């Protein structure tokens, strides 16, 4: 049979409308090769029509089409019928689904011959070893940036609507979905506020993404040593007075910080006084960036601390996948106020985010938002109840200590869903206690330190698991109190971090400098070429670009002897260090 392709450039995923012709040649006069806008492609898609078999009507239409094809009639499809079908089951929120989830469902249900990526081709070539584990459906919905699924970098359809709904729920002026985790959001926030040579005030124990953001942006750090509790060997947040001091010190040098970066809550749930910090910074025209990776749920229950957005932060990055329920690696970046240039945020995200974003991750963000939106006032009631009950029972267990706000009295709040327990009174390190709980009770914690273990309560936590945790801690207490053990290994308290830091190179210059490895003895006085961070407490002792001092080396040797894990070092035994060859 002779036929010609449509004389238009069709978007991926749409059906061709085939017409019988008398000539075998292809009519290329109207075939325009080039880039079209997404808006034009979507308009074109609506005109060409698509068979979407997601409703009973869609299934019936597809069945009739197959019957007509087998009988040799109806070779030319009715565009009008297809448009009618699309109007009823297009990317609108079918069946009450969130906009991006709805669009993904409709797109995956199309009866198409797909000649696009990814290579598993809507699951047809999905690896069997993985489908045996998770099934075929994730592959069916693992679609590329098709026109009907919108464009992450210039959204006009379901992504735009999903982000708008998220902004409405969380109380931001604008929200961006992130497929590179909170790491990507922190990097974008710092790049959007700091230019090369400008200063940023931040805690010494900021996430490594803040360090990499300074490499990308060329910003110069002004570090604040966070509050530290040596009994727990845990770092807290930073205070308004510390921020004010850092601003004044920069002013004395003739500098003004381009941004202030705060981690709140911390991994252990300690919340900084963001309201006062924001007021202080805004009085000086300085934007506040908050790493709220562990606090996407804050403000969603009357007994929870207020969210960073409600407390005046300008840019807030949240790991929606932590306490909330999106897929791992998916996060959100929220903007409030008008201090930060929106277009610069967009440019930074376009630089950092993948041009092939996972629509499973994006849809999971939309779904997590919708899950909260169904009953935002009560959704955390059960989790809060379980956390409260757990704390009451844990406090009664001999030898087990529960981290409470009194241990960090300078701070206004602690996340009620984060349970941190100390085991040093049982003569057990956090690592030993965690190993026993895992091996004997199947209890998997979120975070382990030298003197403590942290457990995260979330929407998926069930009462049976909380009961298992309490029973495990009770048994741990009973067994440990009966055994004669030496307290020497855990009775000593942590080493308080020190503030005397001398920077020779900024993080960007240090990153690109030539490096070599020398013995730890030779490293004294040299410029550090790697990030050396004992955990706990997670406060770097040396950061690339800083002078290696005798005090820093003595500190590292001391904590190393105590079995503290040293992260970032190319030689974990610390017999050698990487230095910048300058």
C-alpha positions as CSV (number, residue, x, y, z in Angstrom):
1,X,0.0,0.0,0.0
2,X,1.3,3.4,-0.9
3,X,1.1,6.1,1.9
4,X,2.9,9.2,3.0
5,X,4.0,10.4,6.4
6,X,2.2,13.5,7.8
7,X,3.9,16.6,6.3
8,X,4.5,18.0,9.7
9,X,7.0,17.5,12.5
10,X,5.1,15.5,15.1
11,X,6.0,15.5,18.8
12,X,7.3,12.2,20.2
13,X,4.6,9.8,21.3
14,X,1.8,10.9,19.0
15,X,0.1,8.8,16.3
16,X,0.6,9.6,12.7
17,X,-2.6,10.2,10.8
18,X,-2.1,8.1,7.7
19,X,-3.7,8.8,4.3
20,X,-3.9,6.8,1.2
21,X,-2.2,8.5,-1.8
22,X,-1.6,7.6,-5.4
23,X,2.0,8.5,-5.4
24,X,4.7,6.5,-3.6
25,X,6.9,9.6,-3.1
26,X,7.1,11.4,0.2
27,X,5.8,15.0,0.2
28,X,8.5,16.9,2.0
29,X,7.5,20.4,1.0
30,X,5.9,21.2,4.3
31,X,8.3,19.1,6.5
32,X,10.1,21.7,8.6
33,X,13.1,20.4,10.4
34,X,14.1,22.5,13.4
35,X,13.3,23.3,17.0
36,X,9.7,24.1,18.0
37,X,8.4,25.4,21.3
38,X,6.8,23.1,23.7
39,X,3.6,25.1,23.4
40,X,3.5,24.6,19.7
41,X,4.2,20.9,20.1
42,X,1.4,20.5,22.6
43,X,-0.9,22.4,20.3
44,X,0.1,20.2,17.4
45,X,-0.5,17.1,19.5
46,X,-4.0,18.2,20.2
47,X,-4.7,18.6,16.5
48,X,-3.2,15.2,15.5
49,X,-5.1,13.3,18.1
50,X,-4.0,10.4,20.3
51,X,-5.6,7.1,21.4
52,X,-5.5,7.1,25.2
53,X,-6.9,3.9,26.6
54,X,-7.2,4.9,30.3
55,X,-11.0,4.9,30.4
56,X,-13.8,2.6,29.3
57,X,-14.4,4.9,26.3
58,X,-10.8,4.7,25.4
59,X,-10.7,0.9,25.5
60,X,-13.9,0.7,23.4
61,X,-12.4,3.1,20.8
62,X,-9.2,1.0,20.6
63,X,-11.3,-2.2,20.2
64,X,-13.3,-0.7,17.4
65,X,-10.2,0.5,15.7
66,X,-8.7,-3.0,15.7
67,X,-12.0,-4.4,14.3
68,X,-12.1,-1.9,11.5
69,X,-8.5,-2.6,10.7
70,X,-9.1,-6.3,10.4
71,X,-12.1,-5.8,8.1
72,X,-10.3,-3.5,5.8
73,X,-12.4,-0.4,6.4
74,X,-11.9,2.8,8.3
75,X,-8.3,3.1,7.3
76,X,-8.4,6.9,7.9
77,X,-9.0,7.7,11.6
78,X,-11.3,10.4,12.7
79,X,-9.5,13.2,14.3
80,X,-12.7,14.6,15.7
81,X,-13.3,11.4,17.6
82,X,-9.8,11.5,19.0
83,X,-10.1,15.1,20.0
84,X,-13.3,14.2,21.9
85,X,-11.5,11.5,23.7
86,X,-8.6,13.6,24.6
87,X,-10.8,16.3,26.0
88,X,-12.2,13.8,28.5
89,X,-9.0,12.0,29.5
90,X,-6.1,14.4,28.7
91,X,-3.7,15.7,31.3
92,X,-6.5,17.1,33.5
93,X,-6.7,15.5,36.9
94,X,-8.5,12.3,35.9
95,X,-9.9,10.2,38.7
96,X,-8.9,12.9,41.1
97,X,-5.2,12.3,40.6
98,X,-2.6,15.0,41.1
99,X,-1.7,16.8,37.8
100,X,1.7,15.3,37.1
101,X,0.6,11.8,38.2
102,X,-2.4,12.1,36.0
103,X,-0.3,13.1,33.0
104,X,2.1,10.3,33.5
105,X,-0.7,7.8,33.8
106,X,-2.3,9.0,30.6
107,X,1.0,9.1,28.6
108,X,1.9,5.6,29.7
109,X,-1.5,4.3,28.7
110,X,-1.1,5.4,25.1
111,X,-1.1,2.8,22.4
112,X,2.0,4.0,20.6
113,X,4.9,2.7,18.6
114,X,7.7,4.3,20.6
115,X,11.0,5.1,19.0
116,X,12.4,7.1,21.9
117,X,14.5,6.6,25.0
118,X,14.9,5.0,27.5
119,X,16.1,1.8,25.9
120,X,13.8,-0.5,27.9
121,X,11.0,1.0,25.7
122,X,8.2,1.2,28.2
123,X,9.2,-2.0,29.9
124,X,9.4,-4.2,26.8
125,X,13.1,-4.8,27.4
126,X,13.2,-4.2,31.2
127,X,15.9,-6.3,32.9
128,X,14.2,-9.4,34.3
129,X,16.3,-9.4,37.5
130,X,14.8,-6.1,38.4
131,X,11.3,-6.7,37.2
132,X,11.2,-9.8,39.4
133,X,11.9,-7.5,42.3
134,X,9.7,-4.5,41.5
135,X,7.5,-5.6,38.7
136,X,7.0,-4.1,35.2
137,X,4.9,-1.0,36.1
138,X,7.8,1.3,37.1
139,X,9.4,0.7,33.7
140,X,6.0,1.4,31.9
141,X,5.9,4.8,33.6
142,X,9.6,5.6,33.2
143,X,9.1,8.0,30.4
144,X,11.3,10.7,28.9
145,X,10.4,14.4,28.5
146,X,7.5,13.9,26.2
147,X,5.5,17.0,25.3
148,X,2.4,16.0,27.2
149,X,4.6,15.6,30.4
150,X,5.9,19.1,30.2
151,X,9.4,20.5,30.5
152,X,11.1,20.8,33.9
153,X,13.1,23.9,32.9
154,X,10.2,25.8,31.3
155,X,7.0,24.3,32.6
156,X,3.7,25.2,31.1
157,X,1.5,22.2,31.9
158,X,1.3,19.5,34.6
159,X,4.7,20.3,36.1
160,X,3.8,24.0,36.4
161,X,0.5,23.1,38.0
162,X,2.2,20.6,40.4
163,X,4.8,23.1,41.5
164,X,2.1,25.7,42.0
165,X,0.1,23.4,44.2
166,X,3.2,22.6,46.2
167,X,3.9,26.3,46.7
168,X,0.4,26.8,47.9
169,X,0.7,24.0,50.4
170,X,4.1,24.9,51.9
171,X,3.5,28.7,51.8
172,X,6.1,29.8,49.3
173,X,6.1,32.4,46.5
174,X,7.4,29.8,44.1
175,X,8.5,26.1,44.3
176,X,10.8,24.1,42.0
177,X,10.9,20.3,41.9
178,X,14.4,18.8,42.2
179,X,15.5,15.4,40.9
180,X,19.1,15.8,42.2
181,X,18.1,15.8,45.8
182,X,18.6,18.6,48.3
183,X,22.2,18.7,47.2
184,X,21.1,20.2,43.9
185,X,18.9,22.7,45.7
186,X,21.6,23.9,48.1
187,X,24.0,24.3,45.2
188,X,21.5,26.3,43.2
189,X,20.5,28.5,46.2
190,X,24.1,29.4,46.9
191,X,24.9,29.9,43.2
192,X,21.8,32.2,42.9
193,X,22.9,34.4,45.8
194,X,26.8,34.4,45.8
195,X,29.1,35.5,43.0
196,X,32.9,34.8,42.9
197,X,34.7,36.6,45.7
198,X,31.6,37.3,47.7
199,X,31.3,35.9,51.3
200,X,28.7,33.5,52.7
201,X,28.2,32.9,56.4
202,X,27.5,29.3,57.2
203,X,27.9,26.7,60.0
204,X,31.2,24.8,60.0
205,X,29.2,21.5,59.9
206,X,27.1,22.4,56.8
207,X,26.3,19.6,54.4
208,X,29.0,18.8,51.9
209,X,26.8,20.2,49.2
210,X,27.4,23.7,50.6
211,X,31.1,23.1,50.2
212,X,30.7,22.0,46.6
213,X,28.4,25.0,46.0
214,X,31.3,27.3,47.1
215,X,33.5,25.6,44.5
216,X,30.9,26.2,41.9
217,X,30.1,29.8,42.8
218,X,33.5,31.0,43.9
219,X,32.0,32.2,47.2
220,X,34.3,32.7,50.2
221,X,33.2,31.1,53.5
222,X,32.8,32.8,56.8
223,X,32.3,29.9,59.2
224,X,30.4,29.7,62.4
225,X,31.3,27.0,64.9
226,X,27.9,25.5,65.9
227,X,26.9,24.9,69.4
228,X,28.2,21.6,70.8
229,X,27.2,19.3,73.6
230,X,30.1,17.2,74.7
231,X,28.0,14.8,76.8
232,X,26.2,13.7,73.7
233,X,29.1,14.5,71.3
234,X,26.5,16.2,69.1
235,X,26.6,19.5,67.3
236,X,23.5,21.8,67.4
237,X,22.6,24.8,65.3
238,X,23.8,28.4,65.2
239,X,22.4,31.3,67.2
240,X,21.4,34.9,66.1
241,X,24.2,36.3,68.2
242,X,26.8,34.2,66.3
243,X,25.3,35.3,63.0
244,X,25.4,39.0,64.1
245,X,29.0,38.6,65.2
246,X,30.0,37.1,61.8
247,X,28.2,40.0,59.9
248,X,30.0,42.6,62.1
249,X,33.4,40.9,61.6
250,X,33.0,41.0,57.8
251,X,31.9,44.7,58.0
252,X,35.1,45.5,59.8
253,X,36.9,44.0,56.8
254,X,34.8,46.1,54.5
255,X,32.8,43.2,53.3
256,X,29.0,42.4,53.3
257,X,27.9,38.7,53.2
258,X,26.0,37.8,50.0
259,X,24.0,35.2,52.0
260,X,23.6,33.5,55.4
261,X,23.2,29.7,55.2
262,X,21.6,27.8,58.1
263,X,21.0,24.1,58.7
264,X,17.7,23.8,60.6
265,X,16.7,21.3,61.8
266,X,20.0,19.4,62.2
267,X,20.2,15.7,61.7
268,X,19.3,15.3,65.4
269,X,16.3,17.6,65.0
270,X,17.7,20.8,66.7
271,X,16.0,23.9,65.3
272,X,17.8,27.3,65.1
273,X,16.0,30.5,65.9
274,X,15.3,31.3,62.3
275,X,12.8,34.1,63.1
276,X,15.5,36.2,64.8
277,X,18.2,35.2,62.3
278,X,15.9,36.2,59.4
279,X,15.0,39.6,61.0
280,X,18.7,40.3,61.6
281,X,19.7,39.4,58.0
282,X,16.8,41.2,56.4
283,X,17.6,44.4,58.3
284,X,21.0,44.3,56.5
285,X,19.5,43.2,53.1
286,X,21.0,39.8,53.3
287,X,19.1,36.7,52.1
288,X,18.7,33.7,54.3
289,X,19.1,30.2,52.9
290,X,17.9,27.3,55.0
291,X,18.9,23.6,54.5
292,X,15.6,22.1,55.8
293,X,16.4,18.7,54.4
294,X,15.3,17.1,57.6
295,X,12.3,19.4,58.1
296,X,9.9,19.2,55.2
297,X,7.2,18.1,57.7
298,X,7.6,21.0,60.1
299,X,4.6,23.1,60.6
300,X,2.2,20.4,59.5
301,X,1.0,19.7,63.1
302,X,0.2,22.1,65.9
303,X,2.9,20.6,68.2
304,X,5.6,20.7,65.6
305,X,8.1,23.6,65.2
306,X,7.2,26.2,62.5
307,X,8.7,25.8,59.1
308,X,11.6,27.9,57.8
309,X,9.3,29.6,55.3
310,X,6.9,30.7,58.0
311,X,9.9,32.0,60.0
312,X,11.1,34.3,57.2
313,X,13.7,32.4,55.2
314,X,14.2,33.4,51.6
315,X,15.3,30.1,50.1
316,X,14.4,26.8,51.7
317,X,15.5,23.4,50.4
318,X,13.6,20.3,51.6
319,X,14.2,16.6,51.2
320,X,10.7,15.6,50.5
321,X,11.8,12.0,50.5
322,X,13.0,11.9,54.1
323,X,10.1,12.3,56.6
324,X,7.6,12.9,53.7
325,X,6.8,10.2,51.2
326,X,8.3,11.0,47.8
327,X,10.9,8.7,46.2
328,X,14.5,8.9,47.3
329,X,16.5,11.7,45.6
330,X,13.4,13.9,45.1
331,X,13.4,17.3,46.8
332,X,11.9,20.8,46.6
333,X,13.3,24.3,46.5
334,X,11.1,27.0,47.9
335,X,11.4,30.8,47.5
336,X,9.8,33.5,49.6
337,X,10.0,37.2,49.4
338,X,11.8,39.3,46.7
339,X,15.4,39.5,47.8
340,X,16.6,36.7,45.6
341,X,16.6,37.0,41.8
342,X,14.2,34.3,40.5
343,X,15.8,34.1,37.1
344,X,19.2,33.4,38.6
345,X,17.6,30.5,40.5
346,X,16.2,29.1,37.2
347,X,19.6,29.5,35.5
348,X,21.4,27.8,38.3
349,X,18.9,24.9,38.3
350,X,19.2,24.5,34.6
351,X,23.0,24.3,35.0
352,X,22.8,21.7,37.8
353,X,19.7,19.5,37.0
354,X,19.7,16.6,34.6
355,X,18.2,17.3,31.1
356,X,16.7,13.8,31.4
357,X,14.8,14.1,34.6
358,X,13.0,11.1,36.0
359,X,9.3,11.5,35.8
360,X,8.8,8.9,38.4
361,X,10.7,11.2,40.8
362,X,8.8,14.2,39.7
363,X,5.4,12.5,39.9
364,X,6.3,11.2,43.4
365,X,6.8,14.8,44.5
366,X,3.4,15.7,43.2
367,X,1.9,12.6,44.9
368,X,3.6,13.4,48.2
369,X,2.2,16.9,48.1
370,X,-1.3,15.6,47.3
371,X,-1.0,13.1,50.2
372,X,-0.5,16.0,52.6
373,X,-3.1,18.1,51.0
374,X,-5.9,15.6,51.7
375,X,-5.8,16.2,55.4
376,X,-2.9,18.6,56.3
377,X,-4.2,19.3,59.8
378,X,-4.3,15.7,60.9
379,X,-2.0,13.6,58.7
380,X,0.7,13.6,61.3
381,X,-1.5,12.8,64.3
382,X,-0.7,9.1,64.4
383,X,3.1,9.7,64.0
384,X,3.1,12.3,66.7
385,X,1.1,10.0,69.0
386,X,3.6,7.1,68.5
387,X,6.6,9.4,69.1
388,X,5.1,10.7,72.3
389,X,4.3,7.2,73.6
390,X,7.8,6.0,72.7
391,X,9.5,8.9,74.6
392,X,7.4,8.2,77.7
393,X,8.4,4.5,77.7
394,X,12.1,5.1,76.8
395,X,12.5,7.6,79.6
396,X,11.7,4.8,82.1
397,X,14.4,2.4,80.8
398,X,17.4,2.3,83.2
399,X,20.7,3.4,81.6
400,X,19.0,4.9,78.4
401,X,19.1,8.6,78.0
402,X,16.8,10.5,75.7
403,X,18.0,13.7,73.9
404,X,15.7,16.6,74.9
405,X,15.8,20.3,74.2
406,X,17.3,21.0,77.6
407,X,20.6,19.6,76.2
408,X,20.5,22.5,73.7
409,X,18.9,25.2,75.8
410,X,19.9,28.1,73.5
411,X,17.6,26.8,70.8
412,X,13.8,27.2,70.5
413,X,12.7,23.7,69.4
414,X,13.5,20.1,68.6
415,X,11.8,17.9,66.1
416,X,9.4,15.7,68.0
417,X,9.6,12.9,65.4
418,X,13.4,12.5,65.9
419,X,14.3,10.1,68.8
420,X,18.0,10.2,69.9
421,X,19.0,7.9,72.7
422,X,22.2,7.7,74.6
423,X,23.8,4.4,75.6
424,X,26.9,5.5,77.5
425,X,25.4,4.8,80.9
426,X,25.2,1.1,79.8
427,X,29.0,1.2,79.0
428,X,28.0,0.8,75.4
429,X,29.0,3.0,72.5
430,X,26.3,4.0,70.1
431,X,27.9,1.6,67.5
432,X,27.7,-1.4,69.9
433,X,24.2,-0.7,71.0
434,X,23.0,-0.2,67.4
435,X,24.7,-3.5,66.4
436,X,22.8,-5.4,69.2
437,X,19.5,-3.9,68.3
438,X,20.0,-4.8,64.6
439,X,21.2,-8.3,65.2
440,X,18.8,-9.3,68.0
441,X,15.7,-7.3,67.2
442,X,15.9,-6.4,63.5
443,X,15.8,-2.7,64.4
444,X,17.4,-0.4,61.8
445,X,18.3,3.1,62.9
446,X,18.7,6.3,60.9
447,X,22.0,7.6,62.4
448,X,24.6,6.1,64.7
449,X,27.2,8.1,66.8
450,X,29.8,7.3,69.3
451,X,27.5,7.9,72.2
452,X,24.0,7.8,70.7
453,X,21.6,6.3,68.1
454,X,18.9,8.3,66.3
455,X,15.6,6.9,65.1
456,X,13.3,8.7,62.7
457,X,9.5,8.5,63.2
458,X,7.5,9.1,60.0
459,X,4.1,8.6,58.3
460,X,5.0,5.0,57.6
461,X,6.0,4.1,61.2
462,X,3.6,1.6,62.8
463,X,2.8,0.8,66.4
464,X,4.3,-2.7,66.2
465,X,7.7,-1.3,65.2
466,X,7.7,1.3,68.0
467,X,6.9,-1.5,70.4
468,X,9.8,-3.5,69.0
469,X,12.1,-0.6,69.5
470,X,11.1,-0.1,73.1
471,X,11.4,-3.8,73.8
472,X,14.8,-3.9,72.2
473,X,16.0,-1.0,74.3
474,X,14.6,-2.6,77.5
475,X,16.4,-5.8,76.7
476,X,19.6,-3.9,75.9
477,X,19.4,-2.2,79.3
478,X,18.6,-5.4,81.2
479,X,21.5,-7.4,79.6
480,X,24.1,-4.6,79.8
481,X,23.4,-3.7,83.4
482,X,24.1,-7.3,84.4
483,X,27.4,-7.6,82.6
484,X,30.6,-6.3,84.1
485,X,32.2,-4.0,81.5
486,X,34.8,-1.3,81.6
487,X,33.4,2.2,81.2
488,X,36.7,3.6,79.9
489,X,35.8,3.2,76.3
490,X,32.7,5.5,76.5
491,X,33.0,7.5,79.7
492,X,35.2,10.1,78.2
493,X,33.3,12.9,76.6
494,X,33.7,14.3,73.1
495,X,36.3,16.8,72.0
496,X,34.9,20.3,71.6
497,X,35.7,21.7,68.1
498,X,38.0,24.7,67.9
499,X,37.5,28.0,66.1
500,X,41.0,29.0,65.1
501,X,41.0,28.5,61.3
502,X,43.4,30.0,58.8
503,X,42.4,29.9,55.2
504,X,45.1,30.2,52.5
505,X,42.9,29.3,49.4
506,X,39.2,29.7,48.9
507,X,37.3,26.4,48.3
508,X,37.2,26.9,44.5
509,X,40.9,27.6,44.1
510,X,41.7,24.7,46.5
511,X,39.6,22.4,44.4
512,X,41.4,23.1,41.2
513,X,44.9,23.3,42.7
514,X,47.4,20.5,42.0
515,X,47.6,18.1,44.9
516,X,49.9,15.5,46.3
517,X,50.0,13.1,49.2
518,X,52.5,13.5,52.1
519,X,53.0,11.9,55.4
520,X,51.0,13.4,58.3
521,X,54.3,14.7,59.8
522,X,55.2,16.5,56.6
523,X,51.7,18.1,56.3
524,X,52.2,20.6,59.2
525,X,51.9,24.1,57.8
526,X,50.8,23.0,54.4
527,X,47.5,23.8,52.6
528,X,45.0,21.0,53.1
529,X,43.7,19.4,49.9
530,X,40.9,17.3,51.3
531,X,38.0,17.6,53.7
532,X,38.7,15.8,57.0
533,X,35.7,15.4,59.2
534,X,35.4,13.2,62.3
535,X,31.9,11.7,62.8
536,X,30.6,12.4,65.4
537,X,30.2,15.3,65.8
538,X,30.3,15.9,62.0
539,X,32.2,19.2,62.2
540,X,35.1,19.3,59.7
541,X,38.5,19.8,61.3
542,X,40.2,20.7,58.0
543,X,38.6,21.9,54.7
544,X,40.5,22.2,51.4
545,X,42.4,25.5,51.3
546,X,43.0,25.8,55.0
547,X,46.4,25.7,56.8
548,X,47.1,22.4,58.6
549,X,47.9,23.3,62.2
550,X,49.5,21.3,65.0
551,X,46.3,21.7,67.0
552,X,44.2,20.2,64.1
553,X,46.6,17.3,63.8
554,X,46.5,16.6,67.6
555,X,42.7,16.7,67.5
556,X,42.5,14.2,64.7
557,X,45.0,11.8,66.3
558,X,43.0,12.0,69.6
559,X,39.6,11.2,68.1
560,X,41.2,8.6,65.8
561,X,42.5,6.8,68.9
562,X,39.0,6.7,70.3
563,X,37.7,4.9,67.2
564,X,35.8,7.9,65.7
565,X,35.2,7.5,62.0
566,X,37.1,10.0,59.9
567,X,35.2,10.8,56.7
568,X,36.6,12.5,53.7
569,X,40.2,11.4,54.2
570,X,41.8,9.5,51.3
571,X,43.8,7.6,54.0
572,X,41.3,6.7,56.8
573,X,44.2,5.6,59.0
574,X,45.6,9.2,58.8
575,X,49.1,8.2,58.1
576,X,49.1,10.6,55.2
577,X,47.2,13.6,54.0
578,X,46.5,15.2,50.6
579,X,47.8,18.8,50.4
580,X,47.5,21.5,47.7
581,X,50.8,21.8,45.9
582,X,51.2,25.6,46.2
